[in-house]
Amino acid sequence: MTGRFAPTPSGRMHIGNVYAMLGAWLSARSRGERMMMRIEDVDGPRVVAGADRLMMDDLHWLGLDWDGEPMFQSRRTERYEYALECLRSQGVLYPCFCSRADIRAASAPNEGDGFTVYPGTCRRLLREHPEQVRARLTRGDRHSIRIAMPEAAVAFTDGVYGPRRYDLAREVGDCVIRRADGLFGYQLAVVVDDLDMGVDDIVRGRDLLRSTALQMRIRRCLLEGGFEPEHGGIDPCAAGRPASRCAARPAYAHLPLIDNAAGRRLAKRERSLDMGALRARGVRPEQIIGYCAWLLRLRPDPSACPPADLLADFSWTPLRGEHDDRILDPASPHTPAWLAEAL
């Protein structure tokens, strides 16, 4: 199996990013797996110049390594174009002329994970008035491209949250895979990248649980559309296994989120907790790793330790019974002095 780091270079890493990356690194390295690096810079307007170098420097400083050279999404447009053609061959794509305001107005409230289910406006338009769609395309109207979800469910067993099941049509909805500005969507890019890198050990925040169902569906459609991964390992798909089984190969583990003292998800704009600020204050890498290990419930207290000390006893078992999001509370007796001062 192969794990991966997949940071977005939109700013300096913070404690929450390190916590997730430590989990990903331990999951892979504890089993002697490869660990890859992908810089998720497909959304150019969000990229902060130099942030990728700082992130990789911080990971080296923390003692979290990876194999080979990093992959940059911004250099992979041809692969995403190829993937789009594979999906088009399956007849699952359609143009969407809706604005974000249109979608918000027509959508039901989401469940707090930031996932808005598209109400299917343009899918119905294509079904009921295809001539209008053709006319708008001929006219050059601005549009994104969505992938249609079937009336079916996707199920998987998460390493932390256990069995999960999502109704693709009702709980996931049709997703944008190419934006109206021409940029490829996150959901398509990460599936293509994981296939090309041979990644099948995926660790990330629990806010992406629902996205996992979507990505499993995109993965299946790609493989059934003839998509051929770049990675050089032995692909079970090439050994005669059905594409639908190959599409379910990744193992997933989703982690509770890290919130600030106000209960809001930790963000990169909270500069006092980013790696640059903590390193400038003289905080040692072992202190940060030890605290993140405690957040992962791998240690009984947040005492300092290097990541290698966590490998022998690594397991997701402690998290399976404790799904509550973590709160960085300066008044908590578990909050070390260096972190309380930063908070």
N, C-alpha and C positions, 0 to 999 in steps of 0.2 A: 504493500500500500504506500501511498505518497500523500503527505500533508502539504500545506502551503500557508505562507503569510500573504495577505492581500490588502495592504494598506492603501487608503486614498490620500494622495499628497495634497490635502487641503489645509494643512497646518501641522504643528508639532504634535507628536503622540502625547497622550495623557495616561493617567493610571488605568483608566478603563480599557484603552487600547492594549496596554502592556498585559493586563490581566487576560484578555482574550488571546493574545499572541503567545503568552506563556502556556495557556491551555492547549493551543494548537501544536506548539513545539513539543510539549510533553507527550501528547497523544501519539505523535509520529516517532520521536526519538526513543521513547520508552519501549517501543517494539522494533527498534533498529530500522525504521523507515526513512525514506528520503524526505527532505523538507525543502520546498521550493519557495521562491520569492516572486510575487507578481505586484507590480505597481499599477493600481487601478486608476489610471489617468485618462480614461476614455471621455470623461466630462471635462473638456478643456477649460471652460470658464471657471470651474471650481478649483483648478490647480494653482497652488502657490509655488512660485519659482524657488527651487532649491529644497523644497520640503522632502522630496524623495531621498536626497542625500542625507539629510538630517535624520530621517526615520531609520535608514539603514545603519547610520553611525550609532544611533541610540540602541538599536538591537545588538550590534556588536559589543557595545559597552555593557549591556545587560548580560551578555554571555549567551545570546540566542542566535544560533548560526543557521545557515541554509546551504543547499548544494547548488553549484552552478551559478550562471549569470542570471540576474533578474530579468523578468519579462515585463515589457511596457505595453499596456493596451493601446496607447497612442500610435504604436508602430504596427498595428495588426489589422488595419482597415481591410486589407484583401481577404483575410480569413473571415471577417465578419460579413463581407459581401458574399463570399462563398457559402457561408452558413445561411444567409438570407435566401439564396437560390435553392438550397436544399429544402428549406421550409416552403418556399413558393411551389416547389414540385409536389408538395403534399396537399396543396389547396387549402392551407390553414391561415393565410394572410389576407388582410383587407385594409383599405385606406380609411383613416379616421380624420374627419374635418373638425372635430370638437375642440374647443379651447378648454383650458383648465377650469375656467369659470363655469362653462357649460357642464362639465363633469361633476364639479362640486355641487351644483344646483340640482342635478338629477340623481345623485348618489345617496344611499343610506349612510348614516354615521358609521365610522369604522370602530373597531374594537380596542383602540388605544395603541395599536402597533404601527400606526401611520399608513396602513394599507387601505387604499380606497378601491372598492370594487367598481369597475367601469360598468355603467348601466346598459351597454350594448346599443347605443343610439345609432351609430353608423353601420353596425352589423345588420340591424333591422332595415336601415335605409338601403343597403346593398341588396337585401333579400326582396324587399317590397318595391323599390324604385331603382333598379339597376341603371336605367337610362339617366337618372339624375347624377348618379355617381360617375358614370362615363363622361357626362357633360362637364362636371366639376374638374375632373382630371384633365380633360382636353383644354379647359380654360386655364389650367395651371394653378388651381386653388391650393393653398398651403395645407399639407396634411402629414400626419404621422402614419406609421404602419403598425397594425396590431396583429397579434396571433390569437385566433379564436380558441376558446376552451370548450371542450365537449361536455355533454351531460354525463359526467362520470366522476368518480372519486379517485384520489391518490392516497395511498396509505404508506407509512414508513414507521420504523421504530427508532426513535431518537436515543442517543446514548445517555442523555440526561433526563429528558422529559417523557421517555417511554413511547408507547404506541400513539401515533397521531394519524388523523384521517381528515381530509379536506375535500369538500365538494367543489370541483374545479369551476363549474359554471356559477355557483351561488356565493362561494366563499373566496374565490380567487379572481375570476373574471378575466376578460380579454386584456392582455398586457401590451404596452407599447414596446416594440423591439427596435424601431428606428424612429427617432424624434422628427418633428417637423423641420428642425434646423439642420437635419442631415446626420446628426450624431447618433451612434448606435446606443441602444438602451442598456442599462446595467444588467438586466436579467438575461439578455442574449449573450452579452460579452462574457459574463462569468461562466456560463455553461460551455461556450466554445473554448474558453481558456482552460477550464478544468479538463475537458476532453483532450485538448492538445498537449497539456502538461502531464497527463496521466494521473491527475489528482483524484483520489477516491477516499480521502480522510479529511472531512470538512468540519471545522470547528468555528463557531461564530455566535453572536448574540441571539437571544431568544426572540428578538423582534423580527428575525428572518425565518421563523418557523413556517409561516404561511408561504413565504417566497420559495421555500424548499419544494413544496408541492408544485408550484409553477415551474421551477427549474427542472424538476424531474420530468414534467410533461414536455418542456422544450427539448430536453435531452433526448427523449424518446422520438419526438418528431424529427429531430436532426438525423438520428441514426437510421430511422426508417426512410428518410429522404436521401440516404446514401452518403452522409457526412463521413469523411475519413479522417480520424485524428492524426495529428503530426507526431505524437510521442512514439518512441521506438520500442516500447515494451510489448509483450505479448497481449494482444487485445482479445478477450474472450469472444468478441463479436466475430473475429476472423476464424474462430474455431467452430463455427456452425451454430452458436447459441442464438436464439431469437433476439432481435433488436430490443424488444420490450424488456427482456431480462437484463441485457447489457445496460439499459438505461437506468436500472435500479441499483447499480453496483456501488455507488458511494456510501460510506458510513458517515452519519451526521451526528454531531453533538452540539446542542445549542445551550448557551450559558445565560444565567440570570444577568440582568443589566446592572450597571453601576450608576447610582444616582448621587447627586449632591445633597447637602443637608436639607435643602428645600424640597427634595423628592423629585427633582427634575433630572432627566438623563444627563450624565456628564458630557460636556461638549468641548471641542478644541478651543473655543473662545475663552474658556476658563484658564487663562494663561498661568495662574499660580500653581496649577497641577500638571503642567506639561513638563516634558523631560528637560527642556532647556532651563526652565526655572528651577526645577529640583536639583539638577546637576550644578547649577550656579550657587545653590545654597549649601553645597557640600554633601548632599545625600549620596550614599554609596549604592551601587547597583544591587548588592546583596540585601539591602534594606527594602528596596522596591520589590525585588523578587520574593522575599519572605512575606511581605504584606499581601502581594497578589496570590501567593500560594495559600495564605490563610483565607482570602476571599473565595478561592476554589475549594476550600475546606480540605486541603491536603495536609495541613498542619494545625495543631491545636491552638497555636498562638502566632502572632505576626512577627516572630523573631527573624533576624536576618539569616539568609542562606543563599548559596549559589544555585542556579537551576539544575546543575548536575546532581545535587544531593536529593532531588525530588524524583529522579527517574525510576529508581528501584521499586518504590512503593506507589507509583502513580496508578490511579483508578478514578473513574467517574462515579463510583458508588457513593461517596459522601455527598455529592450534589444531588443525587436522585431523590433524596428525602428532604431536600431544602431548596425549593424553587424560588423563594422570595428574592426580589431584587436587593442588591447590597446598597446601603446608604453610608456615605462618607460623613460621619458625624464627629466633629471635633471633640464633643463631650463624651464620646464613648470610651470606656476603659480599654477597648481593643485598638483604639487609634493611637499609633505611635507618635511621639512628640514631633518628629520631623514633618509628619503629615498634618497634625493638628495646627502647627504653625503656618503651613501653606494654606490650609483651609480658612 
